[in-house]
Amino acid sequence: MRSPMRASILSVAALLSATAALAQEAEGEAEPGSGIDWSVGLRGSYASNSITGGKPSLALTPEVSLTLGGESSTTTYGAGSELTVDGTGQARIDDLHAGITSTLRLGSTTTLGGAINGVLTQMDRGDSSLPANTLIAPTVVDGTAQASVTQDMGRFDGKLTLDGRRYMMGATTLNDLSTVDNTHRSYWEGGATLRLGYEITPLISAFVEGEASVQKFDAPDPTVLAYLDGREYQLRAGLSYTNGSIISAEASVGRGWLDYVDGALTDTQSWVYNGSLTFRPDETVSLTGALETTLDPSTSTPGDTDMGVTLSGNAAYQVNPWLTLRASSAWDRTVTLGTGAASWSLDAGVGVDYRSSRHIVWSADYAYGRDYAPPTPLNDTHTVSVGVRVNR
């Protein structure tokens, strides 16, 4: 009988081989802008955590994509994975993904878009959300689908987006071989977003955006003995600024509501903020940033609600055609509204990519992370990674 890891590796290989074969068959007949792209990376890392100690790991990261472009449409098929082996010899599927993204322009003012994506991951058994005596961390399947239509109406524009999600978490196996059922964390979700904008000037636009979604869990929470099913609504207004391909920014503020279906649970409302920034003054510099707030059923206090705030940024500078410098940072804070309990994390990293030839890129990275999620003590993680990627 094959082990789950061996079966997963064979599945990835089969998926990548099938996609590559499809690409080779279509490449000769492809429209301009179409084609196959693939890469295989190998990365070695050493992570030192202030609580769990040091842990080396080795990761294999294959990726493949096929793009088919027509006169008014573009479709991209993609698949990839990250398979990790740590210093103890334990293998884990950090990431196994596949998806399809497509756009279709119906005319000069109407565009349709769609995407279907699936991701299979396995949590790290040292994750703070898992029991300390975890032997085998649960696997997580996350599937999403999205469809959108964008309409340009002169100084007005509108976009309607429909999306769905299926999230499933498997069981956790403990050191004594007993299991913890996580069915209550699995759910279905569906929603819609409508955005209406008005061009104030050629560079500045105002917009109003409304969101509504429904979440249905597979099982009741074992602590409060109630389903955490709910309906979430957001209504925000904001401004956007776009200056060609150089800079694009927007900011919005509004209210968010989370209404639980079970009357025994307390409904919640709060202010919500969203923002984004993209700055590319030339071909060598790229700066991006994002701010997002969320309202979700609490993962730490059953029956309560978590409000999350995430602030992130990335920077890249291409020194020359062979050398690129990178930096990234992220901060997020989660407050459980009923109890006021707060957890937060901070991540920052720097890296360098060196292209030794047309098809080979070497990389080196340093990352620092600090996490505080009571009752787990404050902990720091330092990670050093070196790797090589072979591109088509």
C-alpha positions as CSV (number, residue, x, y, z in Angstrom):
1,M,0.0,0.0,0.0
2,R,1.4,3.4,-1.0
3,S,2.1,6.0,1.7
4,P,0.0,9.2,1.5
5,M,3.2,11.3,0.8
6,R,4.2,9.0,-2.1
7,A,0.7,9.1,-3.5
8,S,0.7,12.9,-3.3
9,I,4.0,13.1,-5.1
10,L,2.8,10.8,-7.8
11,S,-0.4,12.9,-8.1
12,V,1.7,16.1,-8.5
13,A,3.9,14.4,-11.1
14,A,0.9,13.2,-13.1
15,L,-0.8,16.6,-13.0
16,L,2.4,18.4,-14.1
17,S,3.0,15.9,-16.9
18,A,-0.6,16.1,-18.1
19,T,-0.4,19.9,-18.2
20,A,3.0,19.9,-20.0
21,A,1.7,17.4,-22.6
22,L,-1.4,19.6,-23.2
23,A,0.9,22.6,-23.6
24,Q,3.2,20.9,-26.0
25,E,0.2,19.8,-28.1
26,A,-1.2,23.4,-28.2
27,E,2.1,25.4,-28.4
28,G,2.5,24.9,-32.1
29,E,-1.0,26.3,-32.8
30,A,-1.1,29.0,-30.1
31,E,-2.0,32.5,-30.8
32,P,0.5,35.3,-30.1
33,G,0.9,35.6,-26.3
34,S,0.2,32.0,-25.7
35,G,2.7,29.3,-24.6
36,I,4.0,27.0,-21.9
37,D,6.0,28.1,-18.9
38,W,7.6,25.9,-16.3
39,S,10.1,25.9,-13.5
40,V,11.6,23.6,-10.8
41,G,13.1,25.0,-7.6
42,L,15.1,23.4,-4.8
43,R,15.4,25.3,-1.5
44,G,17.2,24.5,1.7
45,S,16.2,26.4,4.9
46,Y,17.1,26.5,8.6
47,A,14.5,28.0,11.0
48,S,15.3,28.8,14.6
49,N,12.3,29.3,16.9
50,S,12.7,30.6,20.5
51,I,10.3,27.9,21.7
52,T,10.7,24.9,19.5
53,G,14.4,25.3,18.6
54,G,16.1,24.8,15.3
55,K,14.7,22.9,12.3
56,P,16.3,22.3,8.9
57,S,14.2,21.5,5.9
58,L,14.5,20.9,2.1
59,A,11.7,21.9,-0.3
60,L,11.0,20.9,-3.9
61,T,8.9,23.5,-5.8
62,P,7.8,22.6,-9.4
63,E,5.5,24.9,-11.3
64,V,3.9,24.8,-14.7
65,S,1.5,27.0,-16.6
66,L,-0.1,27.1,-20.1
67,T,-1.5,30.3,-21.5
68,L,-3.9,30.3,-24.5
69,G,-4.5,33.8,-25.9
70,G,-7.0,34.8,-28.6
71,E,-8.1,38.0,-30.2
72,S,-10.3,38.9,-27.2
73,S,-9.7,36.3,-24.6
74,T,-6.9,34.9,-22.5
75,T,-7.0,31.6,-20.5
76,T,-4.2,30.4,-18.2
77,Y,-4.0,26.9,-16.7
78,G,-1.5,26.5,-13.8
79,A,-0.4,23.8,-11.4
80,G,2.4,23.5,-8.8
81,S,3.5,22.2,-5.4
82,E,5.8,22.6,-2.5
83,L,7.0,19.3,-1.0
84,T,9.0,19.6,2.2
85,V,11.2,17.2,4.1
86,D,12.4,18.4,7.6
87,G,15.5,17.4,9.5
88,T,13.8,14.4,11.1
89,G,12.9,12.9,7.7
90,Q,9.2,13.8,8.0
91,A,7.7,14.8,4.6
92,R,4.8,17.3,4.3
93,I,2.8,18.8,1.5
94,D,3.2,22.5,2.2
95,D,1.3,23.3,-1.0
96,L,-0.3,21.5,-3.9
97,H,-2.3,23.8,-6.2
98,A,-4.0,24.0,-9.6
99,G,-6.2,26.5,-11.2
100,I,-7.7,28.2,-14.3
101,T,-8.0,31.9,-14.9
102,S,-9.8,33.4,-17.9
103,T,-10.8,36.8,-19.2
104,L,-13.0,37.6,-22.2
105,R,-13.6,41.1,-23.6
106,L,-17.0,41.4,-25.1
107,G,-16.4,44.8,-26.5
108,S,-14.7,48.1,-25.7
109,T,-16.7,48.5,-22.5
110,T,-17.5,45.0,-21.2
111,T,-15.1,42.4,-19.7
112,L,-15.9,39.0,-18.2
113,G,-13.6,37.2,-15.9
114,G,-13.5,33.9,-14.1
115,A,-11.2,31.7,-12.0
116,I,-11.3,28.3,-10.3
117,N,-8.5,27.4,-7.9
118,G,-7.8,24.5,-5.6
119,V,-5.1,24.2,-2.9
120,L,-4.1,21.2,-0.7
121,T,-1.9,21.9,2.3
122,Q,-0.8,20.2,5.4
123,M,-0.3,22.3,8.5
124,D,3.0,22.3,10.4
125,R,2.6,20.1,13.6
126,G,4.2,23.0,15.5
127,D,1.5,25.4,14.6
128,S,0.2,27.3,17.6
129,S,-3.4,26.5,16.8
130,L,-2.7,22.7,17.2
131,P,-2.3,20.7,20.4
132,A,1.2,20.5,21.7
133,N,1.2,16.7,21.4
134,T,0.4,16.7,17.7
135,L,1.9,13.8,15.8
136,I,0.4,14.4,12.3
137,A,-1.0,17.8,11.5
138,P,-4.3,18.0,9.6
139,T,-4.5,18.5,5.8
140,V,-6.5,21.4,4.5
141,V,-8.4,21.5,1.1
142,D,-9.4,25.0,0.0
143,G,-11.3,25.4,-3.3
144,T,-12.5,28.8,-4.7
145,A,-14.5,29.9,-7.7
146,Q,-15.1,33.4,-9.0
147,A,-16.9,35.1,-11.8
148,S,-17.0,38.8,-12.6
149,V,-18.4,41.3,-15.1
150,T,-17.0,44.8,-15.5
151,Q,-18.9,47.5,-17.4
152,D,-17.5,50.9,-18.4
153,M,-20.2,53.6,-18.8
154,G,-18.2,56.7,-19.5
155,R,-17.5,58.5,-16.3
156,F,-19.3,55.7,-14.4
157,D,-18.1,52.1,-14.1
158,G,-19.4,49.0,-12.3
159,K,-18.2,45.6,-11.4
160,L,-20.2,42.6,-10.1
161,T,-18.3,39.7,-8.6
162,L,-19.8,36.3,-7.5
163,D,-17.6,34.0,-5.5
164,G,-17.8,30.6,-3.7
165,R,-15.5,28.7,-1.4
166,R,-15.3,25.2,0.0
167,Y,-12.9,24.8,3.0
168,M,-12.2,21.4,4.6
169,M,-9.9,20.5,7.4
170,G,-9.0,16.9,8.2
171,A,-8.4,15.3,11.6
172,T,-5.4,15.9,13.8
173,T,-3.5,12.8,15.0
174,L,-1.9,13.0,18.4
175,N,1.1,11.2,19.8
176,D,-1.0,8.5,21.4
177,L,-2.6,7.9,17.9
178,S,-5.9,9.3,19.0
179,T,-7.5,11.8,16.7
180,V,-9.2,15.2,17.0
181,D,-12.1,15.8,14.7
182,N,-12.0,19.2,12.9
183,T,-15.2,18.9,10.9
184,H,-16.7,21.9,12.7
185,R,-14.0,24.0,11.0
186,S,-15.0,23.0,7.5
187,Y,-17.5,25.2,5.7
188,W,-19.2,26.3,2.5
189,E,-19.2,30.0,1.6
190,G,-20.8,32.1,-1.2
191,G,-21.1,35.8,-1.8
192,A,-21.4,38.7,-4.1
193,T,-19.6,42.1,-4.4
194,L,-20.9,45.1,-6.3
195,R,-18.7,48.1,-6.9
196,L,-19.9,51.4,-8.5
197,G,-17.4,54.1,-9.4
198,Y,-17.5,57.7,-10.7
199,E,-14.6,59.4,-12.4
200,I,-14.1,62.8,-10.7
201,T,-11.0,63.7,-12.8
202,P,-9.0,61.6,-15.3
203,L,-6.8,60.5,-12.3
204,I,-9.2,60.4,-9.3
205,S,-12.4,58.3,-8.9
206,A,-14.9,57.8,-6.1
207,F,-16.5,54.5,-5.5
208,V,-19.0,52.6,-3.3
209,E,-18.6,48.9,-2.7
210,G,-21.0,46.5,-1.0
211,E,-20.4,42.9,-0.1
212,A,-22.7,40.1,1.2
213,S,-21.7,36.5,1.9
214,V,-23.2,33.4,3.6
215,Q,-21.1,30.8,5.6
216,K,-22.4,27.3,6.4
217,F,-20.3,25.0,8.6
218,D,-20.4,21.2,8.4
219,A,-20.8,20.6,12.1
220,P,-21.6,22.5,15.3
221,D,-18.8,23.8,17.4
222,P,-18.1,21.2,20.1
223,T,-17.6,23.9,22.8
224,V,-20.8,26.0,22.4
225,L,-22.8,23.2,20.8
226,A,-24.0,25.5,18.1
227,Y,-23.4,26.0,14.4
228,L,-21.4,29.1,13.7
229,D,-23.3,29.8,10.4
230,G,-23.7,33.4,9.6
231,R,-24.2,36.2,7.1
232,E,-21.6,38.9,6.6
233,Y,-22.2,42.3,5.1
234,Q,-19.8,45.2,4.3
235,L,-20.6,48.6,2.9
236,R,-17.6,50.9,2.2
237,A,-17.0,54.2,0.3
238,G,-13.6,55.4,-0.9
239,L,-11.3,57.1,-3.4
240,S,-8.9,55.7,-6.0
241,Y,-6.0,57.3,-7.8
242,T,-4.4,56.0,-11.0
243,N,-1.7,57.5,-13.0
244,G,-1.0,55.2,-16.0
245,S,1.3,52.3,-15.0
246,I,3.3,54.4,-12.5
247,I,1.0,54.5,-9.5
248,S,-2.3,53.1,-8.4
249,A,-3.8,53.6,-5.0
250,E,-7.2,53.4,-3.2
251,A,-8.6,53.7,0.3
252,S,-12.1,53.0,1.7
253,V,-13.9,52.9,5.0
254,G,-17.3,51.6,6.1
255,R,-19.2,49.3,8.3
256,G,-19.2,45.5,8.6
257,W,-21.8,43.3,10.1
258,L,-21.7,39.6,11.1
259,D,-25.1,38.1,11.8
260,Y,-25.2,34.6,13.2
261,V,-28.1,32.3,12.3
262,D,-28.2,30.8,15.8
263,G,-29.9,33.4,18.1
264,A,-27.8,32.2,21.1
265,L,-24.7,33.8,19.5
266,T,-24.0,37.5,19.6
267,D,-24.2,39.4,16.3
268,T,-21.4,41.9,15.7
269,Q,-20.7,45.1,13.8
270,S,-17.6,47.2,13.4
271,W,-15.7,49.7,11.3
272,V,-13.8,48.2,8.4
273,Y,-10.9,49.7,6.4
274,N,-9.3,48.6,3.1
275,G,-6.5,50.1,1.1
276,S,-3.9,49.3,-1.6
277,L,-0.9,50.9,-3.2
278,T,1.2,50.0,-6.3
279,F,4.1,52.2,-7.3
280,R,6.3,51.4,-10.3
281,P,8.2,54.6,-11.3
282,D,10.3,52.6,-13.9
283,E,11.0,49.0,-14.9
284,T,13.5,48.5,-12.1
285,V,11.5,49.5,-9.0
286,S,8.2,48.0,-7.7
287,L,6.5,48.9,-4.4
288,T,3.2,47.5,-3.2
289,G,1.2,47.7,0.0
290,A,-2.2,46.6,1.3
291,L,-4.5,47.1,4.3
292,E,-7.5,44.8,5.0
293,T,-9.9,44.2,7.8
294,T,-12.1,41.1,8.3
295,L,-14.9,39.8,10.6
296,D,-15.0,36.1,11.2
297,P,-16.1,33.5,13.8
298,S,-13.4,33.4,16.5
299,T,-10.8,30.6,16.2
300,S,-9.8,31.1,19.9
301,T,-13.1,31.7,21.7
302,P,-16.0,29.6,20.4
303,G,-19.1,31.6,19.9
304,D,-17.3,34.9,19.7
305,T,-16.1,37.0,16.7
306,D,-12.6,38.0,15.6
307,M,-11.8,41.3,13.9
308,G,-8.6,41.0,12.0
309,V,-6.4,43.8,10.6
310,T,-3.6,43.0,8.1
311,L,-1.0,45.5,6.8
312,S,1.5,44.2,4.3
313,G,4.1,45.6,1.9
314,N,6.6,44.4,-0.7
315,A,9.5,46.0,-2.5
316,A,11.8,44.9,-5.4
317,Y,14.7,46.6,-7.1
318,Q,16.4,45.3,-10.2
319,V,20.0,46.4,-9.9
320,N,20.8,45.0,-13.4
321,P,19.5,42.2,-15.6
322,W,21.2,39.6,-13.4
323,L,20.6,40.9,-9.9
324,T,17.3,41.7,-8.0
325,L,16.9,42.8,-4.4
326,R,13.7,42.1,-2.5
327,A,12.1,43.0,0.8
328,S,8.7,42.3,2.4
329,S,6.9,42.9,5.7
330,A,3.5,42.1,7.2
331,W,1.7,42.9,10.4
332,D,-1.6,41.6,11.5
333,R,-3.6,41.9,14.7
334,T,-6.7,39.9,15.7
335,V,-9.0,41.1,18.5
336,T,-11.8,38.9,19.9
337,L,-14.6,41.4,20.2
338,G,-16.5,39.8,23.1
339,T,-13.5,39.3,25.4
340,G,-11.1,41.9,24.1
341,A,-8.3,39.3,23.9
342,A,-5.7,40.2,21.2
343,S,-3.1,38.3,19.3
344,W,-0.7,39.6,16.7
345,S,2.2,38.7,14.4
346,L,5.0,40.6,12.7
347,D,7.0,39.3,9.7
348,A,9.8,40.9,7.8
349,G,12.3,39.6,5.2
350,V,15.0,40.5,2.7
351,G,16.2,38.5,-0.3
352,V,18.4,38.5,-3.4
353,D,18.0,36.8,-6.7
354,Y,21.0,36.2,-9.0
355,R,20.4,35.1,-12.6
356,S,23.5,33.2,-13.6
357,S,22.1,32.3,-17.0
358,R,18.9,32.6,-19.0
359,H,17.4,29.6,-17.3
360,I,18.9,29.5,-13.8
361,V,18.2,31.8,-10.9
362,W,19.9,31.5,-7.5
363,S,18.3,33.0,-4.4
364,A,19.1,33.8,-0.7
365,D,16.6,35.0,1.9
366,Y,16.5,35.9,5.6
367,A,13.1,36.1,7.3
368,Y,12.2,37.2,10.8
369,G,8.8,36.5,12.5
370,R,7.4,37.4,15.9
371,D,4.1,35.9,17.1
372,Y,2.0,36.4,20.2
373,A,-1.2,34.2,20.5
374,P,-2.1,33.7,24.2
375,P,-1.8,31.3,25.9
376,T,1.3,30.5,23.8
377,P,4.2,32.7,24.9
378,L,5.7,35.3,22.7
379,N,8.1,33.6,20.2
380,D,10.6,34.7,17.6
381,T,11.6,32.8,14.5
382,H,14.7,33.4,12.3
383,T,14.9,31.6,9.0
384,V,17.7,31.5,6.5
385,S,17.1,30.0,3.0
386,V,19.2,29.4,-0.1
387,G,17.9,27.9,-3.3
388,V,18.1,27.5,-7.1
389,R,15.3,27.6,-9.7
390,V,15.5,26.3,-13.2
391,N,13.2,28.1,-15.6
392,R,12.0,27.3,-19.1
